[in-house]
Amino acid sequence: MNIAIVILAAGQGKRMKSDLPKVLQPLAGKPLLQHVIDTAATLDPKSLHVVYGHGGDRVREALAAAPVTSWILQAEQLGTGHAVQQAVPSLQDDEIALVLYGDVPLVRSETLRSLLALAGPESMGLLTVMLEDPTGYGRVLRDTTGRVLGIVEQKDATAEQRNIREGNTGVMAVPVKHLRSWLGRLRNANAQGEYYLTDIIAMAVADGVKVTPLLASSVAEVLGVNDKLQLAELEAENRKSRARDLMLAGVTLVDPARIDVRGTLVTGRDVFIDVNAVFEGKVTLGDRVHVGPNCVLRDCDIAADVRINPNCVIEEASVGAGSIIGPFARLRPGTKLSDDVHIGNFVEVKNSSMDSGAKANHLAYVGDATVGARVNIGAGTIIANYDGANKHQTVIGADAHTGSNSVLVAPITIGEGATVGAGSTVTKTVPAGKLTVARAKQITLEGWKRPQKKR
């Protein structure tokens, strides 16, 4: 089956009360439209077309890397039928067109595969949903045998029809050869003066094309977004779904309502995640990783048996097995920690590697450095890696120790087993195995008096 996907994304989203186009509003860390495109791409379509309108340039720019075959401008928004009409010239008669919506981000690929299985040269699939309150939805009309007859929009429905609880989601899989003809017969003689895509259902029935409905397994996956309240509701639904998947995979979540997965989270066995953890991009957690409360992990790889204490930020970094991070530690891009490394409270590491057993336990900054095994970086030690224009490298050999409140001015090499005395500002190579002290001589001034405030 050749699948052509058409995503309708031209809406302005006035109720968002935002300068950002509706389909670019963020959900779980990425635009609404990106969610739909990502799901569509899993179906291996022959082509993927996005019909855009309001904020068009911004939409195309934001999703320039997306696998979109063609961007199709809908200059005037005259209804869903009119939107699909704009895409029809890009479709082939031997294709099945799957119509999706840029503001319906949680629809699942499994549901869409089931819907596509109902479509063929003389059949189409229609995704419907059963609602406690169907207000605002088009109603699915059936005969006494349950056969679908058509769809009536809320504003055009009779009082009796409005009591129908089965709503139309707008998602459908249609043979293009029929779709092309039906769209050409659409009229806008309705309460909104628009060309409704839903009118093709009655046309299909009249033409003897089988219309098979598929009831969505949950309301959440077919909900659209029109305002910030609905956006927050979908954020909560997405959070709930991701938390459920994690727990079924064996992850312990202290509170499933207080975890945000804004990307891909891959977990090993017996992973523990405390409250208010945020995962962005692609994050991998090995077996028995413990993530404390209030941590943010972004595009990082955490090996087995790592303990991340509260209030840590880890970004584009890798952490070796058995390491301990935090609390209040920050690992910036380019950080590579080997096994059993300790990074303590208020320590920042950037673009540096630290070998097995190295420690920086308190109030330190390690930037653009290669740190050997079992090195101990004392409290208050910083590597001065930036001269105001360029970054410079520091190499610290295995088993070296730096005393508290030391400054290592890069470029510099600290030899293996060397010791830097507390309070030293080191600007030259420190020889291996020796103690180096670089600080001013202490003096006491006799007769000195502290200045007094004038009355």
Phi, psi and omega in degrees: 000126175272121184252127171246123182259131178242118180253121180272118187217038185261355186295149182278322180074050182301325183290348175291336183051053185218149174284345181277130177307148186304315185287353175260359176299138187278137172227123182052039172088000177215160185299150177308314182296326179298321177302314183294317179297317180299318178294317180300322183296333180289347182272001180053056182286155174289326179208156180222120185240137178243122176267115185240164180208267182299135180064029188307312182297319180294322180296312181296321180293316182294331184244032183299330182273357183288150182281063182263126179289315179210143172258124187241121183279127169256094187296321176244137178266098184247023177116166183293324177296318178297322179298314180292329176304324182295332184271339186305320179301340180270358184257157179251149185294338180271009183260158167258123180269122175258115183265121179237175184229134184292347179249018174240082196274344189258007178299136188266147179297327179298319178296317182292325177296318178296322179294317180296329179295341180273351186258149177197190182302329181234030180209156179220154178251141182232123180271122179239172182213142178266126188237140172294319177232101184275013182307130179095344181265148168292145182261140179274121181265130178232158173272185185293341179269356181094359180288135179291131179253329182171189178226136175242132179286155184308313185289342180256358185280150173282169179301321179293317180295328180291345176280351178291133183265347180277118183254155176273131178272343185089344180278128181208157176241118192229136173294127187299324183299327176276322181303319182300316180291316183296318181297327179291343182259002181293145175231157183252030179277076181211178187299332183257355180065032183243163175267106185276127172297328183297341179294342181289343180296311178298324178296319179299315179300316181296328182271004178078016175274128184291128177250113182249118179278149173235121181278124179299142183288339178211152178291324187303323187286349180244010179287138174263173183237123178238341180211175184292333177294313178294326177298317178294323179295319178290325175301317179294320178295318178296317179300316180297317181295315181294321178297317179300314179300318180296315182293322176293336176276000175103004180280138174269119176249122180299319177216106182301339181279350183238058171216138178237118175251109185247052182163222181246124178241116179253127186234147173272202181274147173058038174281141180238128180232121180276185189288153172063031174274139180238129180240124183236150181067218178254118181236133177242127177244121180285181181302138172063022173291139178243118179250119181284177182291152171065035179257149175239121179239127185228121175047061183222162182237114184249118184282179186297149172063022175278140174246120178252111183283173188301151168064044177251151175236123182233121186225124177049053183223162173234141183234125183284166186301141174074007181283159178237127183238132173085189010284166177055048176249154178229121175251114185266172183307141178089003179279132178227109181254132176279190183293147172059035175270142178246122175239115190263202187290135178056045174244135178239132178235132182222130173048047184221154173246142177230125186280174187306133174080001179289152183222140168220091194270341186210129160050053184229158173232125180238108182231135177053053185227153170246113187250126184282178182295142172062018174292141175245116179262115188289162180302135177081003178283134173231150172260115180276088189266354188237126181263011182101345179225321185228154174268145181232155187266148174234138176239124178242118184288164182303145174067012176283154177231139172246135180287165181300146175060039177263151174239121177256109186271111181284154359284139183202154176236130174253118186292164179299135176071007180285158175232131176255123183296149180303142177076012182274143168249107190258126182240353182234167180305136177259118184294151181297142171070010184237160175269128177239129179237129181223083181211158182292151179290136180282132177227158176237129182262113180288144175078001180286138178235140179293136178301145180254144179290132179288137179281000000 
